[in-house]
Amino acid sequence: MVALEIEKPYPENYQAIVQQVVKENETGYLPPLKTKIDGIGKYDIVFIGFPTWDMKMPPPMKSFLHQYDFNGKTVVPFNTNAGYGVGNGFQTVKELCIGSRILEGFEIKGGVERDGIYLDIKGKRAKEAETEVIKWLQKIEIIKSNPKVDG
């Protein structure tokens, strides 16, 4: 698992981040990444996880997908959002990962950042989320179903 860091971090203030991201999306700006991944070519399956920002894929994720070659790889997108959905994020994965096999994505409400709820997946909801993820991974055949457990 690799967390992406950009060279110049976003501001701490939520509204300032929102304004900057809107501007980046409008102009197509791709922030330079501090994160470098050596040997990405050795992976056949790459999971691409991202939140929804402004109903889109965050600009740093777009930078990442532009920077590396996913041709011939299986790409598995997943998304957290504030309950409004993935927006055009999965479509962006398809557009930027030319020549790769894109599996069905997974999306889940993770929190409502503007309300200061950074992670809403805890307690009973965490167990529900785990079950949802397992069902998705079985559906896209990343893991096998276990009839004794699933059944």
N, CA, C and O atoms as a GROMACS GRO file, in nm:
protein
  604
    1MET      N    1   0.085  -0.116   0.000
    1MET     CA    2   0.000   0.000   0.000
    1MET      C    3   0.090   0.124   0.000
    1MET      O    4   0.188   0.132   0.075
    2VAL      N    5   0.055   0.218  -0.085
    2VAL     CA    6   0.134   0.340  -0.098
    2VAL      C    7   0.041   0.460  -0.090
    2VAL      O    8  -0.055   0.469  -0.167
    3ALA      N    9   0.069   0.550   0.000
    3ALA     CA   10  -0.007   0.676   0.009
    3ALA      C   11   0.063   0.779  -0.079
    3ALA      O   12   0.185   0.792  -0.076
    4LEU      N   13  -0.015   0.850  -0.157
    4LEU     CA   14   0.043   0.952  -0.244
    4LEU      C   15   0.063   1.082  -0.166
    4LEU      O   16  -0.024   1.127  -0.092
    5GLU      N   17   0.181   1.140  -0.186
    5GLU     CA   18   0.210   1.273  -0.131
    5GLU      C   19   0.246   1.364  -0.248
    5GLU      O   20   0.318   1.325  -0.340
    6ILE      N   21   0.193   1.485  -0.242
    6ILE     CA   22   0.228   1.582  -0.345
    6ILE      C   23   0.344   1.667  -0.295
    6ILE      O   24   0.366   1.679  -0.174
    7GLU      N   25   0.418   1.725  -0.388
    7GLU     CA   26   0.536   1.805  -0.350
    7GLU      C   27   0.497   1.924  -0.263
    7GLU      O   28   0.565   1.953  -0.164
    8LYS      N   29   0.389   1.991  -0.298
    8LYS     CA   30   0.343   2.106  -0.219
    8LYS      C   31   0.208   2.069  -0.157
    8LYS      O   32   0.106   2.069  -0.227
    9PRO      N   33   0.205   2.038  -0.027
    9PRO     CA   34   0.081   1.993   0.037
    9PRO      C   35  -0.034   2.093   0.024
    9PRO      O   36  -0.013   2.214   0.013
   10TYR      N   37  -0.154   2.039   0.025
   10TYR     CA   38  -0.273   2.124   0.023
   10TYR      C   39  -0.282   2.202   0.154
   10TYR      O   40  -0.226   2.160   0.255
   11PRO      N   41  -0.353   2.316   0.152
   11PRO     CA   42  -0.369   2.394   0.276
   11PRO      C   43  -0.445   2.313   0.382
   11PRO      O   44  -0.513   2.216   0.349
   12GLU      N   45  -0.433   2.353   0.506
   12GLU     CA   46  -0.501   2.283   0.616
   12GLU      C   47  -0.650   2.316   0.619
   12GLU      O   48  -0.730   2.231   0.658
   13ASN      N   49  -0.688   2.434   0.579
   13ASN     CA   50  -0.826   2.480   0.585
   13ASN      C   51  -0.911   2.410   0.478
   13ASN      O   52  -0.876   2.409   0.360
   14TYR      N   53  -1.024   2.353   0.521
   14TYR     CA   54  -1.110   2.276   0.431
   14TYR      C   55  -1.157   2.359   0.311
   14TYR      O   56  -1.147   2.314   0.197
   15GLN      N   57  -1.207   2.480   0.336
   15GLN     CA   58  -1.257   2.564   0.226
   15GLN      C   59  -1.146   2.602   0.129
   15GLN      O   60  -1.169   2.610   0.008
   16ALA      N   61  -1.026   2.624   0.180
   16ALA     CA   62  -0.912   2.656   0.094
   16ALA      C   63  -0.877   2.536   0.005
   16ALA      O   64  -0.844   2.554  -0.113
   17ILE      N   65  -0.885   2.416   0.061
   17ILE     CA   66  -0.859   2.295  -0.019
   17ILE      C   67  -0.963   2.284  -0.130
   17ILE      O   68  -0.930   2.261  -0.246
   18VAL      N   69  -1.090   2.302  -0.092
   18VAL     CA   70  -1.198   2.292  -0.190
   18VAL      C   71  -1.175   2.389  -0.305
   18VAL      O   72  -1.187   2.352  -0.421
   19GLN      N   73  -1.143   2.514  -0.272
   19GLN     CA   74  -1.120   2.615  -0.376
   19GLN      C   75  -1.003   2.576  -0.466
   19GLN      O   76  -1.010   2.592  -0.588
   20GLN      N   77  -0.896   2.526  -0.405
   20GLN     CA   78  -0.779   2.488  -0.484
   20GLN      C   79  -0.812   2.370  -0.576
   20GLN      O   80  -0.772   2.370  -0.692
   21VAL      N   81  -0.884   2.271  -0.525
   21VAL     CA   82  -0.918   2.154  -0.605
   21VAL      C   83  -1.010   2.191  -0.721
   21VAL      O   84  -0.993   2.142  -0.832
   22VAL      N   85  -1.108   2.278  -0.696
   22VAL     CA   86  -1.197   2.324  -0.803
   22VAL      C   87  -1.114   2.389  -0.914
   22VAL      O   88  -1.135   2.362  -1.032
   23LYS      N   89  -1.020   2.475  -0.875
   23LYS     CA   90  -0.934   2.543  -0.973
   23LYS      C   91  -0.848   2.442  -1.050
   23LYS      O   92  -0.834   2.452  -1.172
   24GLU      N   93  -0.790   2.344  -0.977
   24GLU     CA   94  -0.708   2.242  -1.044
   24GLU      C   95  -0.792   2.163  -1.144
   24GLU      O   96  -0.746   2.134  -1.254
   25ASN      N   97  -0.914   2.127  -1.105
   25ASN     CA   98  -1.002   2.052  -1.195
   25ASN      C   99  -1.040   2.135  -1.317
   25ASN      O  100  -1.044   2.084  -1.429
   26GLU      N  101  -1.067   2.262  -1.297
   26GLU     CA  102  -1.105   2.350  -1.408
   26GLU      C  103  -0.991   2.368  -1.508
   26GLU      O  104  -1.014   2.373  -1.629
   27THR      N  105  -0.869   2.376  -1.458
   27THR     CA  106  -0.753   2.402  -1.544
   27THR      C  107  -0.684   2.274  -1.592
   27THR      O  108  -0.600   2.279  -1.683
   28GLY      N  109  -0.718   2.160  -1.531
   28GLY     CA  110  -0.651   2.034  -1.566
   28GLY      C  111  -0.514   2.021  -1.503
   28GLY      O  112  -0.434   1.937  -1.545
   29TYR      N  113  -0.486   2.103  -1.402
   29TYR     CA  114  -0.355   2.099  -1.335
   29TYR      C  115  -0.334   1.965  -1.266
   29TYR      O  116  -0.423   1.915  -1.197
   30LEU      N  117  -0.217   1.908  -1.284
   30LEU     CA  118  -0.179   1.783  -1.219
   30LEU      C  119  -0.064   1.812  -1.122
   30LEU      O  120   0.049   1.834  -1.166
   31PRO      N  121  -0.092   1.812  -0.992
   31PRO     CA  122   0.014   1.846  -0.897
   31PRO      C  123   0.129   1.744  -0.900
   31PRO      O  124   0.104   1.624  -0.903
   32PRO      N  125   0.253   1.792  -0.900
   32PRO     CA  126   0.367   1.701  -0.898
   32PRO      C  127   0.367   1.616  -0.771
   32PRO      O  128   0.337   1.664  -0.662
   33LEU      N  129   0.400   1.488  -0.787
   33LEU     CA  130   0.401   1.395  -0.674
   33LEU      C  131   0.539   1.385  -0.611
   33LEU      O  132   0.641   1.378  -0.680
   34LYS      N  133   0.540   1.385  -0.480
   34LYS     CA  134   0.661   1.356  -0.404
   34LYS      C  135   0.685   1.204  -0.402
   34LYS      O  136   0.799   1.158  -0.400
   35THR      N  137   0.576   1.129  -0.403
   35THR     CA  138   0.580   0.982  -0.398
   35THR      C  139   0.632   0.926  -0.530
   35THR      O  140   0.587   0.965  -0.638
   36LYS      N  141   0.725   0.836  -0.521
   36LYS     CA  142   0.778   0.764  -0.637
   36LYS      C  143   0.766   0.615  -0.608
   36LYS      O  144   0.796   0.570  -0.497
   37ILE      N  145   0.723   0.538  -0.708
   37ILE     CA  146   0.708   0.394  -0.690
   37ILE      C  147   0.804   0.324  -0.784
   37ILE      O  148   0.790   0.331  -0.906
   38ASP      N  149   0.903   0.257  -0.726
   38ASP     CA  150   0.998   0.180  -0.806
   38ASP      C  151   0.941   0.041  -0.831
   38ASP      O  152   0.886  -0.021  -0.740
   39GLY      N  153   0.955  -0.007  -0.952
   39GLY     CA  154   0.917  -0.145  -0.982
   39GLY      C  155   0.768  -0.170  -0.994
   39GLY      O  156   0.723  -0.282  -0.970
   40ILE      N  157   0.691  -0.069  -1.032
   40ILE     CA  158   0.547  -0.091  -1.046
   40ILE      C  159   0.519  -0.194  -1.156
   40ILE      O  160   0.414  -0.258  -1.157
   41GLY      N  161   0.613  -0.209  -1.247
   41GLY     CA  162   0.597  -0.305  -1.356
   41GLY      C  163   0.584  -0.449  -1.310
   41GLY      O  164   0.532  -0.532  -1.383
   42LYS      N  165   0.632  -0.480  -1.190
   42LYS     CA  166   0.626  -0.619  -1.143
   42LYS      C  167   0.488  -0.660  -1.092
   42LYS      O  168   0.465  -0.777  -1.062
   43TYR      N  169   0.396  -0.564  -1.082
   43TYR     CA  170   0.262  -0.595  -1.031
   43TYR      C  171   0.166  -0.619  -1.147
   43TYR      O  172   0.158  -0.539  -1.240
   44ASP      N  173   0.092  -0.729  -1.140
   44ASP     CA  174  -0.009  -0.760  -1.241
   44ASP      C  175  -0.143  -0.697  -1.207
   44ASP      O  176  -0.218  -0.658  -1.297
   45ILE      N  177  -0.173  -0.688  -1.078
   45ILE     CA  178  -0.299  -0.631  -1.030
   45ILE      C  179  -0.266  -0.510  -0.944
   45ILE      O  180  -0.184  -0.518  -0.852
   46VAL      N  181  -0.331  -0.397  -0.974
   46VAL     CA  182  -0.308  -0.274  -0.899
   46VAL      C  183  -0.444  -0.221  -0.852
   46VAL      O  184  -0.532  -0.192  -0.934
   47PHE      N  185  -0.459  -0.208  -0.722
   47PHE     CA  186  -0.578  -0.146  -0.663
   47PHE      C  187  -0.555   0.004  -0.659
   47PHE      O  188  -0.450   0.050  -0.614
   48ILE      N  189  -0.653   0.081  -0.705
   48ILE     CA  190  -0.644   0.226  -0.708
   48ILE      C  191  -0.755   0.280  -0.617
   48ILE      O  192  -0.872   0.277  -0.654
   49GLY      N  193  -0.717   0.328  -0.500
   49GLY     CA  194  -0.815   0.380  -0.405
   49GLY      C  195  -0.808   0.531  -0.395
   49GLY      O  196  -0.699   0.588  -0.388
   50PHE      N  197  -0.925   0.594  -0.393
   50PHE     CA  198  -0.927   0.741  -0.388
   50PHE      C  199  -1.060   0.789  -0.333
   50PHE      O  200  -1.162   0.721  -0.346
   51PRO      N  201  -1.059   0.908  -0.273
   51PRO     CA  202  -1.185   0.971  -0.231
   51PRO      C  203  -1.245   1.049  -0.348
   51PRO      O  204  -1.179   1.073  -0.449
   52THR      N  205  -1.370   1.088  -0.332
   52THR     CA  206  -1.433   1.177  -0.430
   52THR      C  207  -1.410   1.320  -0.383
   52THR      O  208  -1.442   1.354  -0.269
   53TRP      N  209  -1.356   1.403  -0.471
   53TRP     CA  210  -1.338   1.545  -0.444
   53TRP      C  211  -1.409   1.620  -0.555
   53TRP      O  212  -1.378   1.601  -0.672
   54ASP      N  213  -1.503   1.704  -0.521
   54ASP     CA  214  -1.573   1.785  -0.622
   54ASP      C  215  -1.638   1.694  -0.727
   54ASP      O  216  -1.642   1.729  -0.845
   55MET      N  217  -1.688   1.578  -0.684
   55MET     CA  218  -1.750   1.476  -0.769
   55MET      C  219  -1.655   1.421  -0.875
   55MET      O  220  -1.698   1.372  -0.980
   56LYS      N  221  -1.526   1.430  -0.847
   56LYS     CA  222  -1.423   1.384  -0.940
   56LYS      C  223  -1.314   1.309  -0.866
   56LYS      O  224  -1.311   1.306  -0.743
   57MET      N  225  -1.225   1.250  -0.943
   57MET     CA  226  -1.104   1.192  -0.887
   57MET      C  227  -1.012   1.306  -0.845
   57MET      O  228  -0.998   1.403  -0.920
   58PRO      N  229  -0.949   1.297  -0.728
   58PRO     CA  230  -0.858   1.404  -0.686
   58PRO      C  231  -0.742   1.424  -0.784
   58PRO      O  232  -0.690   1.327  -0.840
   59PRO      N  233  -0.703   1.549  -0.806
   59PRO     CA  234  -0.592   1.576  -0.897
   59PRO      C  235  -0.464   1.496  -0.868
   59PRO      O  236  -0.399   1.454  -0.963
   60PRO      N  237  -0.425   1.472  -0.741
   60PRO     CA  238  -0.304   1.391  -0.720
   60PRO      C  239  -0.318   1.248  -0.774
   60PRO      O  240  -0.220   1.190  -0.821
   61MET      N  241  -0.439   1.192  -0.769
   61MET     CA  242  -0.459   1.058  -0.825
   61MET      C  243  -0.446   1.062  -0.977
   61MET      O  244  -0.391   0.970  -1.038
   62LYS      N  245  -0.498   1.168  -1.037
   62LYS     CA  246  -0.482   1.182  -1.183
   62LYS      C  247  -0.334   1.194  -1.218
   62LYS      O  248  -0.289   1.138  -1.318
   63SER      N  249  -0.258   1.267  -1.135
   63SER     CA  250  -0.112   1.276  -1.157
   63SER      C  251  -0.050   1.137  -1.155
   63SER      O  252   0.030   1.102  -1.242
   64PHE      N  253  -0.089   1.057  -1.056
   64PHE     CA  254  -0.037   0.921  -1.042
   64PHE      C  255  -0.069   0.837  -1.166
   64PHE      O  256   0.018   0.769  -1.219
   65LEU      N  257  -0.194   0.841  -1.211
   65LEU     CA  258  -0.234   0.760  -1.325
   65LEU      C  259  -0.168   0.806  -1.455
   65LEU      O  260  -0.146   0.726  -1.545
   66HIS      N  261  -0.135   0.935  -1.464
   66HIS     CA  262  -0.061   0.986  -1.580
   66HIS      C  263   0.086   0.944  -1.574
   66HIS      O  264   0.149   0.923  -1.678
   67GLN      N  265   0.140   0.932  -1.455
   67GLN     CA  266   0.284   0.909  -1.435
   67GLN      C  267   0.327   0.765  -1.462
   67GLN      O  268   0.442   0.742  -1.501
   68TYR      N  269   0.238   0.667  -1.441
   68TYR     CA  270   0.276   0.527  -1.452
   68TYR      C  271   0.200   0.459  -1.565
   68TYR      O  272   0.090   0.500  -1.602
   69ASP      N  273   0.260   0.353  -1.618
   69ASP     CA  274   0.201   0.278  -1.729
   69ASP      C  275   0.128   0.156  -1.673
   69ASP      O  276   0.188   0.069  -1.610
   70PHE      N  277  -0.002   0.151  -1.696
   70PHE     CA  278  -0.085   0.040  -1.648
   70PHE      C  279  -0.125  -0.054  -1.761
   70PHE      O  280  -0.210  -0.140  -1.743
   71ASN      N  281  -0.065  -0.036  -1.878
   71ASN     CA  282  -0.094  -0.121  -1.993
   71ASN      C  283  -0.069  -0.267  -1.958
   71ASN      O  284   0.038  -0.302  -1.908
   72GLY      N  285  -0.169  -0.353  -1.986
   72GLY     CA  286  -0.155  -0.495  -1.960
   72GLY      C  287  -0.185  -0.537  -1.817
   72GLY      O  288  -0.185  -0.656  -1.787
   73LYS      N  289  -0.209  -0.442  -1.730
   73LYS     CA  290  -0.237  -0.473  -1.589
   73LYS      C  291  -0.387  -0.482  -1.565
   73LYS      O  292  -0.467  -0.430  -1.642
   74THR      N  293  -0.423  -0.547  -1.456
   74THR     CA  294  -0.560  -0.545  -1.407
   74THR      C  295  -0.567  -0.435  -1.304
   74THR      O  296  -0.490  -0.435  -1.207
   75VAL      N  297  -0.658  -0.340  -1.323
   75VAL     CA  298  -0.674  -0.226  -1.233
   75VAL      C  299  -0.807  -0.240  -1.161
   75VAL      O  300  -0.911  -0.263  -1.222
   76VAL      N  301  -0.801  -0.225  -1.028
   76VAL     CA  302  -0.919  -0.243  -0.944
   76VAL      C  303  -0.944  -0.113  -0.868
   76VAL      O  304  -0.875  -0.085  -0.769
   77PRO      N  305  -1.042  -0.032  -0.913
   77PRO     CA  306  -1.068   0.094  -0.844
   77PRO      C  307  -1.160   0.079  -0.724
   77PRO      O  308  -1.253  -0.002  -0.725
   78PHE      N  309  -1.133   0.158  -0.621
   78PHE     CA  310  -1.226   0.165  -0.508
   78PHE      C  311  -1.227   0.308  -0.456
   78PHE      O  312  -1.130   0.383  -0.474
   79ASN      N  313  -1.338   0.345  -0.392
   79ASN     CA  314  -1.361   0.486  -0.361
   79ASN      C  315  -1.432   0.503  -0.227
   79ASN      O  316  -1.518   0.424  -0.190
   80THR      N  317  -1.392   0.608  -0.156
   80THR     CA  318  -1.468   0.654  -0.040
   80THR      C  319  -1.523   0.790  -0.076
   80THR      O  320  -1.462   0.867  -0.152
   81ASN      N  321  -1.641   0.820  -0.021
   81ASN     CA  322  -1.703   0.948  -0.050
   81ASN      C  323  -1.791   0.990   0.067
   81ASN      O  324  -1.804   0.917   0.165
   82ALA      N  325  -1.850   1.107   0.056
   82ALA     CA  326  -1.933   1.161   0.163
   82ALA      C  327  -2.080   1.126   0.145
   82ALA      O  328  -2.167   1.192   0.201
   83GLY      N  329  -2.107   1.023   0.067
   83GLY     CA  330  -2.244   0.979   0.047
   83GLY      C  331  -2.304   1.024  -0.085
   83GLY      O  332  -2.416   0.985  -0.118
   84TYR      N  333  -2.231   1.106  -0.160
   84TYR     CA  334  -2.282   1.154  -0.288
   84TYR      C  335  -2.241   1.063  -0.402
   84TYR      O  336  -2.287   1.081  -0.515
   85GLY      N  337  -2.157   0.966  -0.377
   85GLY     CA  338  -2.113   0.872  -0.479
   85GLY      C  339  -1.975   0.902  -0.533
   85GLY      O  340  -1.905   0.992  -0.487
   86VAL      N  341  -1.937   0.823  -0.632
   86VAL     CA  342  -1.802   0.827  -0.687
   86VAL      C  343  -1.784   0.938  -0.791
   86VAL      O  344  -1.672   0.966  -0.833
   87GLY      N  345  -1.893   1.001  -0.833
   87GLY     CA  346  -1.881   1.102  -0.938
   87GLY      C  347  -1.830   1.038  -1.065
   87GLY      O  348  -1.876   0.931  -1.104
   88ASN      N  349  -1.735   1.104  -1.131
   88ASN     CA  350  -1.680   1.046  -1.255
   88ASN      C  351  -1.546   0.974  -1.230
   88ASN      O  352  -1.472   0.948  -1.325
   89GLY      N  353  -1.516   0.943  -1.106
   89GLY     CA  354  -1.387   0.882  -1.072
   89GLY      C  355  -1.357   0.752  -1.141
   89GLY      O  356  -1.246   0.733  -1.191
   90PHE      N  357  -1.454   0.659  -1.146
   90PHE     CA  358  -1.428   0.531  -1.212
   90PHE      C  359  -1.413   0.549  -1.362
   90PHE      O  360  -1.335   0.479  -1.426
   91GLN      N  361  -1.487   0.642  -1.419
   91GLN     CA  362  -1.473   0.673  -1.562
   91GLN      C  363  -1.333   0.728  -1.590
   91GLN      O  364  -1.272   0.697  -1.693
   92THR      N  365  -1.282   0.810  -1.499
   92THR     CA  366  -1.146   0.865  -1.514
   92THR      C  367  -1.042   0.754  -1.511
   92THR      O  368  -0.945   0.758  -1.587
   93VAL      N  369  -1.061   0.654  -1.425
   93VAL     CA  370  -0.970   0.539  -1.422
   93VAL      C  371  -0.968   0.474  -1.561
   93VAL      O  372  -0.861   0.445  -1.614
   94LYS      N  373  -1.086   0.451  -1.618
   94LYS     CA  374  -1.093   0.389  -1.751
   94LYS      C  375  -1.022   0.474  -1.856
   94LYS      O  376  -0.952   0.420  -1.942
   95GLU      N  377  -1.040   0.604  -1.849
   95GLU     CA  378  -0.979   0.694  -1.948
   95GLU      C  379  -0.828   0.701  -1.936
   95GLU      O  380  -0.759   0.716  -2.036
   96LEU      N  381  -0.775   0.690  -1.814
   96LEU     CA  382  -0.631   0.708  -1.792
   96LEU      C  383  -0.552   0.577  -1.788
   96LEU      O  384  -0.429   0.579  -1.792
   97CYS      N  385  -0.620   0.465  -1.780
   97CYS     CA  386  -0.552   0.335  -1.774
   97CYS      C  387  -0.574   0.258  -1.904
   97CYS      O  388  -0.624   0.146  -1.905
   98ILE      N  389  -0.536   0.321  -2.013
   98ILE     CA  390  -0.552   0.263  -2.146
   98ILE      C  391  -0.473   0.132  -2.154
   98ILE      O  392  -0.359   0.123  -2.108
   99GLY      N  393  -0.536   0.032  -2.213
   99GLY     CA  394  -0.469  -0.096  -2.232
   99GLY      C  395  -0.472  -0.185  -2.110
   99GLY      O  396  -0.410  -0.291  -2.110
  100SER      N  397  -0.541  -0.144  -2.006
  100SER     CA  398  -0.551  -0.227  -1.887
  100SER      C  399  -0.691  -0.285  -1.875
  100SER      O  400  -0.786  -0.235  -1.936
  101ARG      N  401  -0.703  -0.388  -1.799
  101ARG     CA  402  -0.833  -0.450  -1.770
  101ARG      C  403  -0.884  -0.385  -1.642
  101ARG      O  404  -0.823  -0.398  -1.536
  102ILE      N  405  -0.996  -0.315  -1.652
  102ILE     CA  406  -1.052  -0.244  -1.537
  102ILE      C  407  -1.165  -0.330  -1.480
  102ILE      O  408  -1.262  -0.359  -1.549
  103LEU      N  409  -1.151  -0.369  -1.354
  103LEU     CA  410  -1.257  -0.445  -1.289
  103LEU      C  411  -1.361  -0.350  -1.229
  103LEU      O  412  -1.336  -0.231  -1.214
  104GLU      N  413  -1.477  -0.406  -1.197
  104GLU     CA  414  -1.586  -0.327  -1.136
  104GLU      C  415  -1.537  -0.263  -1.007
  104GLU      O  416  -1.478  -0.329  -0.922
  105GLY      N  417  -1.562  -0.135  -0.994
  105GLY     CA  418  -1.517  -0.062  -0.876
  105GLY      C  419  -1.608  -0.079  -0.757
  105GLY      O  420  -1.720  -0.130  -0.768
  106PHE      N  421  -1.558  -0.036  -0.642
  106PHE     CA  422  -1.632  -0.041  -0.516
  106PHE      C  423  -1.632   0.099  -0.458
  106PHE      O  424  -1.530   0.167  -0.458
  107GLU      N  425  -1.749   0.141  -0.406
  107GLU     CA  426  -1.755   0.272  -0.342
  107GLU      C  427  -1.832   0.260  -0.211
  107GLU      O  428  -1.925   0.181  -0.198
  108ILE      N  429  -1.790   0.343  -0.115
  108ILE     CA  430  -1.852   0.341   0.016
  108ILE      C  431  -1.843   0.479   0.080
  108ILE      O  432  -1.747   0.553   0.059
  109LYS      N  433  -1.945   0.513   0.157
  109LYS     CA  434  -1.942   0.639   0.231
  109LYS      C  435  -1.840   0.624   0.344
  109LYS      O  436  -1.850   0.534   0.427
  110GLY      N  437  -1.742   0.712   0.345
  110GLY     CA  438  -1.636   0.704   0.444
  110GLY      C  439  -1.648   0.806   0.555
  110GLY      O  440  -1.605   0.780   0.667
  111GLY      N  441  -1.705   0.919   0.527
  111GLY     CA  442  -1.718   1.027   0.625
  111GLY      C  443  -1.773   1.150   0.557
  111GLY      O  444  -1.805   1.148   0.438
  112VAL      N  445  -1.784   1.257   0.632
  112VAL     CA  446  -1.830   1.385   0.577
  112VAL      C  447  -1.731   1.490   0.625
  112VAL      O  448  -1.752   1.556   0.728
  113GLU      N  449  -1.623   1.506   0.549
  113GLU     CA  450  -1.510   1.590   0.592
  113GLU      C  451  -1.552   1.732   0.624
  113GLU      O  452  -1.504   1.791   0.721
  114ARG      N  453  -1.642   1.789   0.544
  114ARG     CA  454  -1.682   1.928   0.568
  114ARG      C  455  -1.749   1.945   0.704
  114ARG      O  456  -1.754   2.055   0.759
  115ASP      N  457  -1.802   1.833   0.759
  115ASP     CA  458  -1.864   1.835   0.891
  115ASP      C  459  -1.768   1.786   1.000
  115ASP      O  460  -1.808   1.768   1.115
  116GLY      N  461  -1.642   1.764   0.962
  116GLY     CA  462  -1.542   1.719   1.059
  116GLY      C  463  -1.549   1.571   1.090
  116GLY      O  464  -1.487   1.525   1.186
  117ILE      N  465  -1.624   1.494   1.010
  117ILE     CA  466  -1.631   1.348   1.029
  117ILE      C  467  -1.538   1.285   0.926
  117ILE      O  468  -1.576   1.265   0.811
  118TYR      N  469  -1.417   1.255   0.968
  118TYR     CA  470  -1.316   1.209   0.875
  118TYR      C  471  -1.325   1.059   0.846
  118TYR      O  472  -1.282   1.014   0.740
  119LEU      N  473  -1.380   0.983   0.940
  119LEU     CA  474  -1.398   0.840   0.916
  119LEU      C  475  -1.522   0.795   0.991
  119LEU      O  476  -1.529   0.799   1.114
  120ASP      N  477  -1.620   0.753   0.914
  120ASP     CA  478  -1.747   0.710   0.969
  120ASP      C  479  -1.759   0.558   0.971
  120ASP      O  480  -1.865   0.504   1.001
  121ILE      N  481  -1.650   0.489   0.938
  121ILE     CA  482  -1.653   0.343   0.932
  121ILE      C  483  -1.589   0.289   1.060
  121ILE      O  484  -1.469   0.263   1.065
  122LYS      N  485  -1.673   0.274   1.163
  122LYS     CA  486  -1.626   0.220   1.291
  122LYS      C  487  -1.741   0.148   1.358
  122LYS      O  488  -1.857   0.166   1.322
  123GLY      N  489  -1.706   0.067   1.459
  123GLY     CA  490  -1.808  -0.008   1.530
  123GLY      C  491  -1.884  -0.102   1.437
  123GLY      O  492  -1.824  -0.174   1.357
  124LYS      N  493  -2.016  -0.101   1.450
  124LYS     CA  494  -2.102  -0.188   1.368
  124LYS      C  495  -2.084  -0.159   1.219
  124LYS      O  496  -2.086  -0.251   1.137
  125ARG      N  497  -2.066  -0.033   1.185
  125ARG     CA  498  -2.048   0.005   1.044
  125ARG      C  499  -1.920  -0.055   0.986
  125ARG      O  500  -1.915  -0.087   0.868
  126ALA      N  501  -1.818  -0.069   1.067
  126ALA     CA  502  -1.692  -0.130   1.020
  126ALA      C  503  -1.715  -0.275   0.980
  126ALA      O  504  -1.663  -0.319   0.877
  127LYS      N  505  -1.792  -0.349   1.058
  127LYS     CA  506  -1.821  -0.489   1.026
  127LYS      C  507  -1.904  -0.497   0.898
  127LYS      O  508  -1.881  -0.584   0.814
  128GLU      N  509  -2.003  -0.408   0.884
  128GLU     CA  510  -2.084  -0.404   0.763
  128GLU      C  511  -1.997  -0.372   0.641
  128GLU      O  512  -2.011  -0.435   0.536
  129ALA      N  513  -1.907  -0.276   0.656
  129ALA     CA  514  -1.818  -0.239   0.546
  129ALA      C  515  -1.728  -0.356   0.508
  129ALA      O  516  -1.706  -0.382   0.389
  130GLU      N  517  -1.676  -0.427   0.607
  130GLU     CA  518  -1.592  -0.543   0.580
  130GLU      C  519  -1.668  -0.647   0.498
  130GLU      O  520  -1.615  -0.703   0.403
  131THR      N  521  -1.792  -0.672   0.536
  131THR     CA  522  -1.876  -0.767   0.463
  131THR      C  523  -1.899  -0.721   0.319
  131THR      O  524  -1.891  -0.802   0.226
  132GLU      N  525  -1.926  -0.592   0.300
  132GLU     CA  526  -1.947  -0.537   0.166
  132GLU      C  527  -1.821  -0.553   0.080
  132GLU      O  528  -1.830  -0.589  -0.037
  133VAL      N  529  -1.705  -0.526   0.138
  133VAL     CA  530  -1.579  -0.538   0.064
  133VAL      C  531  -1.554  -0.683   0.024
  133VAL      O  532  -1.514  -0.711  -0.089
  134ILE      N  533  -1.576  -0.776   0.116
  134ILE     CA  534  -1.555  -0.918   0.086
  134ILE      C  535  -1.647  -0.963  -0.027
  134ILE      O  536  -1.604  -1.034  -0.117
  135LYS      N  537  -1.774  -0.922  -0.021
  135LYS     CA  538  -1.868  -0.959  -0.128
  135LYS      C  539  -1.823  -0.903  -0.263
  135LYS      O  540  -1.830  -0.972  -0.365
  136TRP      N  541  -1.775  -0.779  -0.262
  136TRP     CA  542  -1.725  -0.718  -0.386
  136TRP      C  543  -1.604  -0.793  -0.438
  136TRP      O  544  -1.598  -0.824  -0.557
  137LEU      N  545  -1.509  -0.824  -0.353
  137LEU     CA  546  -1.388  -0.895  -0.395
  137LEU      C  547  -1.422  -1.034  -0.449
  137LEU      O  548  -1.356  -1.083  -0.542
  138GLN      N  549  -1.523  -1.098  -0.392
  138GLN     CA  550  -1.569  -1.227  -0.444
  138GLN      C  551  -1.636  -1.208  -0.580
  138GLN      O  552  -1.612  -1.286  -0.673
  139LYS      N  553  -1.718  -1.107  -0.593
  139LYS     CA  554  -1.790  -1.081  -0.718
  139LYS      C  555  -1.694  -1.057  -0.834
  139LYS      O  556  -1.717  -1.105  -0.945
  140ILE      N  557  -1.587  -0.982  -0.808
  140ILE     CA  558  -1.491  -0.953  -0.915
  140ILE      C  559  -1.381  -1.060  -0.923
  140ILE      O  560  -1.285  -1.047  -0.999
  141GLU      N  561  -1.398  -1.165  -0.843
  141GLU     CA  562  -1.312  -1.284  -0.845
  141GLU      C  563  -1.167  -1.257  -0.806
  141GLU      O  564  -1.075  -1.320  -0.858
  142ILE      N  565  -1.149  -1.162  -0.714
  142ILE     CA  566  -1.016  -1.141  -0.655
  142ILE      C  567  -0.995  -1.244  -0.544
  142ILE      O  568  -0.885  -1.295  -0.525
  143ILE      N  569  -1.102  -1.273  -0.471
  143ILE     CA  570  -1.099  -1.382  -0.372
  143ILE      C  571  -1.212  -1.479  -0.404
  143ILE      O  572  -1.312  -1.441  -0.464
  144LYS      N  573  -1.193  -1.602  -0.365
  144LYS     CA  574  -1.292  -1.705  -0.392
  144LYS      C  575  -1.400  -1.705  -0.284
  144LYS      O  576  -1.374  -1.676  -0.168
  145SER      N  577  -1.521  -1.739  -0.327
  145SER     CA  578  -1.631  -1.755  -0.232
  145SER      C  579  -1.608  -1.880  -0.152
  145SER      O  580  -1.555  -1.979  -0.202
  146ASN      N  581  -1.649  -1.876  -0.026
  146ASN     CA  582  -1.643  -1.992   0.061
  146ASN      C  583  -1.787  -2.029   0.098
  146ASN      O  584  -1.847  -1.964   0.185
  147PRO      N  585  -1.844  -2.133   0.033
  147PRO     CA  586  -1.984  -2.166   0.057
  147PRO      C  587  -2.015  -2.194   0.204
  147PRO      O  588  -2.127  -2.170   0.249
  148LYS      N  589  -1.918  -2.244   0.280
  148LYS     CA  590  -1.941  -2.272   0.422
  148LYS      C  591  -1.960  -2.142   0.500
  148LYS      O  592  -2.034  -2.138   0.598
  149VAL      N  593  -1.891  -2.036   0.456
  149VAL     CA  594  -1.900  -1.908   0.525
  149VAL      C  595  -2.009  -1.822   0.463
  149VAL      O  596  -2.084  -1.756   0.535
  150ASP      N  597  -2.018  -1.822   0.330
  150ASP     CA  598  -2.108  -1.730   0.258
  150ASP      C  599  -2.251  -1.782   0.250
  150ASP      O  600  -2.342  -1.707   0.213
  151GLY      N  601  -2.272  -1.907   0.282
  151GLY     CA  602  -2.389  -1.961   0.256
  151GLY      C  603  -2.513  -1.993   0.288
  151GLY      O  604  -2.583  -2.055   0.207
   0.00000   0.00000   0.00000
